[in-house]
Amino acid sequence: MAYVVTDGCIRCKYMDCVSVCPVDCFYAGENMLVIHPDECIDCGVCEPECPAAAIVPDTDPGAGAWAALNAEYAAKWPNITEKGAPPEDADAWNGRDGKAALFSPTAA
């Protein structure tokens, strides 16, 4: 099992999860983060740290396609080991539905 970042992260990208990850398995895109499934040790410390509730176990019914997306983009995007500043409008996007269409494949 690994944890997965879902569409709740899109346009929020708070990065609180990055500061608690003991294995640095987060990778940064332009408007969201992903978790590398082979690096995640399933400790779960990141899940409660996410203000957008965008991190779920890969066994969660909502993980589905997001697990594949995390694996694909963790291989393409740069690793992030320190919390950065979230987008200025992150709070305005937190909790919004339908953000999947806003996903950007561009690296940070």
MARBA-3410 file (N, C-alpha, C, O; in Angstrom, 1 decimal):
108
0.8,-1.2,0.0,0.0,0.0,0.0,0.9,1.2,0.0,2.0,1.3,0.6 ~ 0.4,2.3,-0.6,1.1,3.6,-0.7,0.0,4.7,-0.5,-1.2,4.4,-0.7 ~ 0.4,5.8,-0.3,-0.6,7.0,-0.3,-0.6,7.6,-1.6,0.4,7.6,-2.4 ~ -1.7,8.3,-1.9,-1.9,8.9,-3.2,-2.4,10.3,-3.0,-3.3,10.6,-2.2 ~ -1.9,11.3,-3.8,-2.4,12.6,-3.9,-3.5,12.7,-4.9,-3.3,12.3,-6.1
-4.7,13.2,-4.5,-5.8,13.3,-5.4,-6.1,14.7,-5.9,-5.3,15.6,-5.6 ~ -7.1,14.9,-6.7,-7.4,16.2,-7.3,-7.7,17.3,-6.2,-7.7,18.5,-6.6 ~ -7.9,16.9,-5.0,-8.1,18.0,-4.0,-6.8,18.9,-3.8,-6.9,20.0,-3.3 ~ -5.7,18.4,-4.3,-4.4,19.1,-4.2,-4.3,20.2,-5.3,-3.7,21.2,-5.2 ~ -5.0,20.0,-6.4,-4.9,20.8,-7.6,-5.3,22.3,-7.2,-6.4,22.5,-6.7
-4.4,23.2,-7.5,-4.5,24.6,-7.3,-4.4,25.0,-5.8,-4.5,26.2,-5.4 ~ -4.3,24.0,-4.9,-4.1,24.3,-3.5,-2.6,24.1,-3.1,-2.0,25.1,-2.7 ~ -2.1,22.9,-3.4,-0.7,22.7,-3.2,-0.1,23.3,-2.0,0.9,24.1,-2.0 ~ -0.7,23.0,-0.8,-0.2,23.6,0.4,1.2,23.1,0.9,1.9,23.9,1.4 ~ 1.5,21.9,0.6,2.8,21.3,0.9,3.1,21.0,2.4,4.3,20.8,2.7
2.2,21.1,3.2,2.4,20.7,4.6,2.9,19.3,4.7,3.6,18.9,5.6 ~ 2.4,18.4,3.8,2.7,17.0,3.8,4.2,16.8,3.6,4.8,15.9,4.2 ~ 4.9,17.6,2.8,6.3,17.5,2.5,7.1,17.6,3.7,8.1,16.9,3.9 ~ 6.8,18.5,4.6,7.6,18.8,5.8,7.6,17.6,6.8,8.5,17.5,7.6 ~ 6.6,16.7,6.7,6.5,15.6,7.7,6.9,14.3,7.1,7.1,13.3,7.8
7.1,14.2,5.8,7.5,12.9,5.1,8.9,12.5,5.5,9.8,13.2,5.2 ~ 9.0,11.3,6.1,10.4,10.9,6.5,11.2,10.3,5.3,12.4,10.1,5.5 ~ 10.6,10.1,4.2,11.4,9.5,3.1,11.4,10.4,1.8,11.9,9.9,0.8 ~ 10.9,11.6,1.9,11.0,12.5,0.8,10.4,12.0,-0.5,11.1,12.0,-1.5 ~ 9.2,11.5,-0.5,8.6,10.8,-1.6,7.6,11.7,-2.4,6.8,11.2,-3.2
7.7,13.0,-2.2,6.8,13.9,-2.9,7.5,14.6,-4.1,8.7,14.9,-4.0 ~ 6.7,14.7,-5.1,7.2,15.3,-6.4,6.3,16.5,-6.8,5.1,16.4,-6.6 ~ 6.9,17.5,-7.3,6.1,18.7,-7.6,5.8,19.0,-9.0,6.7,19.1,-9.9 ~ 4.5,19.3,-9.3,4.1,19.7,-10.6,3.7,21.2,-10.5,3.8,21.8,-9.4 ~ 3.3,21.8,-11.5,2.9,23.2,-11.6,1.8,23.5,-10.6,1.9,24.5,-9.9
0.8,22.6,-10.5,-0.3,23.0,-9.6,-0.8,21.9,-8.7,-1.8,22.0,-8.1 ~ 0.1,20.9,-8.5,-0.2,19.8,-7.5,1.1,19.0,-7.2,2.1,19.2,-7.9 ~ 1.0,18.2,-6.2,2.1,17.3,-5.8,1.6,15.9,-6.1,0.4,15.6,-6.2 ~ 2.6,15.0,-6.2,2.3,13.5,-6.3,3.2,12.8,-5.3,4.3,13.3,-4.9 ~ 2.8,11.6,-5.0,3.7,10.7,-4.2,4.2,9.6,-5.0,3.5,8.9,-5.8
5.5,9.3,-4.9,6.1,8.2,-5.6,5.7,6.9,-4.9,6.1,6.7,-3.8 ~ 5.0,6.0,-5.6,4.5,4.8,-4.9,5.5,3.8,-4.4,5.3,3.1,-3.5 ~ 6.7,3.8,-5.1,7.8,2.9,-4.7,8.6,3.5,-3.6,9.4,2.7,-3.0 ~ 8.5,4.7,-3.3,9.3,5.4,-2.2,8.4,5.5,-1.0,9.0,5.6,0.1 ~ 7.1,5.6,-1.1,6.2,5.8,0.1,6.3,4.5,1.0,6.2,3.4,0.5
6.5,4.8,2.3,6.6,3.6,3.2,5.3,3.4,4.0,5.3,2.7,4.9 ~ 4.3,4.0,3.5,2.9,3.8,4.1,2.8,4.2,5.5,2.0,3.6,6.3 ~ 3.6,5.2,6.0,3.5,5.6,7.4,2.3,6.4,7.7,1.8,6.4,8.8 ~ 1.7,7.1,6.7,0.5,7.8,6.9,0.6,9.2,7.5,-0.4,9.8,7.8 ~ 1.8,9.6,7.9,1.9,10.9,8.6,1.5,12.1,7.7,1.2,13.2,8.2
1.6,11.9,6.4,1.2,13.0,5.5,-0.3,13.3,5.4,-0.7,14.4,5.3 ~ -1.1,12.2,5.5,-2.5,12.3,5.3,-3.2,13.4,6.2,-3.9,14.2,5.7 ~ -3.0,13.3,7.6,-3.6,14.3,8.4,-3.1,15.7,8.3,-3.7,16.7,8.7 ~ -1.9,15.9,7.7,-1.3,17.2,7.5,-1.8,18.0,6.4,-1.6,19.2,6.3 ~ -2.5,17.3,5.5,-3.0,18.0,4.2,-4.3,18.8,4.5,-5.3,18.2,4.8
-4.2,20.1,4.5,-5.4,21.0,4.7,-6.5,20.8,3.7,-7.6,21.1,4.0 ~ -6.1,20.2,2.5,-7.1,20.0,1.5,-7.7,18.6,1.5,-8.5,18.2,0.7 ~ -7.3,17.8,2.5,-7.7,16.4,2.5,-7.5,15.7,1.2,-8.4,14.9,0.8 ~ -6.4,15.9,0.5,-6.2,15.4,-0.8,-5.3,14.1,-0.8,-5.1,13.6,-1.9 ~ -4.9,13.7,0.3,-4.1,12.5,0.4,-4.9,11.3,1.0,-5.5,11.4,2.1
-4.9,10.2,0.3,-5.6,9.0,0.7,-4.8,7.8,0.5,-3.9,7.8,-0.3 ~ -5.1,6.7,1.2,-4.4,5.4,0.9,-4.8,4.9,-0.5,-5.9,5.2,-1.0 ~ -3.9,4.2,-1.2,-4.2,3.7,-2.5,-5.4,2.7,-2.6,-5.8,2.3,-3.6 ~ -5.8,2.3,-1.4,-6.9,1.3,-1.3,-8.2,2.1,-1.2,-9.3,1.4,-1.3 ~ -8.2,3.4,-1.1,-9.4,4.2,-1.0,-10.2,4.2,-2.3,-9.5,4.2,-3.4
-11.5,4.0,-2.3,-12.2,4.0,-3.5,-12.0,5.2,-4.4,-12.2,5.1,-5.6 ~ -11.6,6.4,-3.9,-11.4,7.6,-4.6,-10.0,7.6,-5.2,-9.7,8.6,-6.0 ~ -9.1,6.7,-4.9,-7.7,6.7,-5.3,-7.6,6.4,-6.8,-6.8,7.0,-7.5 ~ -8.3,5.4,-7.2,-8.3,4.9,-8.6,-7.3,5.4,-9.6,-6.1,5.1,-9.5 ~ -7.7,6.3,-10.5,-6.9,6.8,-11.5,-5.8,7.7,-11.0,-4.7,7.9,-11.6
-6.0,8.3,-9.8,-5.0,9.1,-9.2,-3.8,8.3,-8.8,-2.7,8.9,-8.8 ~ -3.9,7.1,-8.5,-2.7,6.2,-8.2,-1.8,6.1,-9.4,-0.6,6.2,-9.3 ~ -2.4,5.9,-10.5,-1.7,5.8,-11.8,-1.0,7.1,-12.1,0.1,7.2,-12.6 ~ -1.8,8.2,-11.9,-1.2,9.5,-12.2,0.0,9.9,-11.3,1.0,10.4,-11.8 ~ -0.1,9.5,-10.0,1.0,9.7,-9.1,2.2,9.0,-9.6,3.3,9.6,-9.6
2.1,7.7,-9.9,3.2,6.9,-10.4,3.8,7.5,-11.6,5.0,7.7,-11.8 ~ 3.0,7.9,-12.6,3.5,8.5,-13.9,4.2,9.8,-13.6,5.3,9.9,-14.2 ~ 3.7,10.7,-12.9,4.3,12.0,-12.8,5.4,12.1,-11.7,6.2,13.0,-11.7 ~ 5.4,11.1,-10.8,6.6,11.1,-9.9,7.8,10.7,-10.6,8.9,11.0,-10.2 ~ 7.7,10.0,-11.7,8.8,9.7,-12.6,9.3,10.8,-13.5,10.4,10.8,-14.1
8.5,11.9,-13.6,8.7,13.0,-14.5,9.1,14.3,-13.8,9.9,15.1,-14.3 ~ 8.4,14.5,-12.6,8.6,15.8,-11.9,9.7,15.8,-10.9,10.2,14.7,-10.5 ~ 10.2,16.9,-10.5,11.3,17.0,-9.5,10.8,16.7,-8.1,9.7,17.0,-7.7 ~ 11.7,16.0,-7.4,11.5,15.7,-6.0,11.5,17.0,-5.2,12.2,17.9,-5.5 ~ 10.6,17.0,-4.2,10.5,18.2,-3.3,10.7,17.7,-1.9,10.1,16.8,-1.4
11.6,18.3,-1.1,12.0,17.9,0.2,11.7,18.9,1.3,11.8,18.6,2.5 ~ 11.3,20.1,0.9,11.0,21.2,1.8,9.7,21.8,1.4,9.4,22.0,0.3 ~ 8.9,22.2,2.4,7.7,22.9,2.2,7.9,24.3,1.6,8.8,25.0,2.0 ~ 7.2,24.6,0.5,7.3,25.9,-0.1,6.0,26.7,0.1,5.2,26.2,0.9 ~ 5.9,27.8,-0.5,4.8,28.6,-0.3,3.7,28.1,-1.2,3.9,27.9,-2.4
2.4,28.0,-0.7,1.3,27.6,-1.6,0.9,28.7,-2.5,1.3,29.9,-2.3 ~ 0.2,28.5,-3.5,-0.3,29.5,-4.4,-1.1,30.6,-3.6,-1.7,30.2,-2.6 ~ -1.1,31.8,-4.0,-1.8,32.9,-3.3,-3.3,32.6,-3.2,-3.9,33.1,-2.2 ~ -3.8,32.0,-4.1,-5.3,31.7,-4.1,-5.6,30.3,-3.6,-6.7,29.8,-3.9 ~ -4.7,29.6,-3.0,-4.9,28.2,-2.5,-6.2,28.1,-1.7,-7.0,27.2,-1.9
-6.4,29.0,-0.7,-7.6,28.9,0.1,-8.9,29.0,-0.7,-9.9,28.4,-0.3 ~ -8.9,29.8,-1.7,-10.1,29.9,-2.6,-10.4,28.6,-3.3,-11.6,28.4,-3.6 ~ -9.4,27.8,-3.6,-9.6,26.5,-4.3,-9.8,25.3,-3.4,-10.3,24.3,-3.8 ~ -9.5,25.5,-2.1,-9.6,24.4,-1.2,-11.1,24.0,-1.0,-11.9,24.8,-0.8 ~ -11.3,22.7,-1.2,-12.6,22.1,-1.1,-13.5,22.2,-2.3,-14.6,21.7,-2.3
-13.0,22.8,-3.4,-13.8,22.8,-4.6,-13.9,21.5,-5.3,-12.9,20.7,-5.3 ~ -15.0,21.1,-5.9,-15.1,19.9,-6.6,-14.7,20.1,-8.1,-14.7,21.3,-8.5 ~ -14.5,19.1,-8.8,-14.3,19.2,-10.2,-12.9,19.8,-10.7,-12.8,20.3,-11.7 ~ -11.9,19.6,-9.8,-10.6,20.2,-10.2,-9.8,19.3,-11.1,-8.7,19.8,-11.6 ~ -10.2,18.1,-11.3,-9.4,17.2,-12.2,-9.1,17.8,-13.5,-8.0,17.6,-14.1
-10.1,18.5,-14.1,-9.9,19.1,-15.4,-8.8,20.2,-15.4,-8.3,20.6,-16.5 ~ -8.4,20.7,-14.2,-7.4,21.8,-14.1,-6.0,21.2,-14.0,-5.1,22.0,-13.9 ~ -5.9,19.9,-13.9,-4.5,19.3,-13.8,-3.6,19.8,-14.8,-3.9,19.8,-16.0 ~ -2.4,20.1,-14.4,-1.3,20.5,-15.4,-0.2,19.5,-15.3,0.3,19.2,-14.3 ~ 0.2,18.9,-16.5,1.3,18.0,-16.5,2.7,18.6,-16.5,3.7,17.9,-16.5
2.7,19.9,-16.4,4.0,20.7,-16.3,4.6,20.5,-15.0,4.0,20.6,-13.9 ~ 5.9,20.3,-15.0,6.7,20.2,-13.7,6.8,21.6,-13.1,6.6,22.6,-13.7 ~ 7.0,21.6,-11.8,7.2,22.8,-11.0,8.5,23.5,-11.4,8.8,24.6,-10.9
END
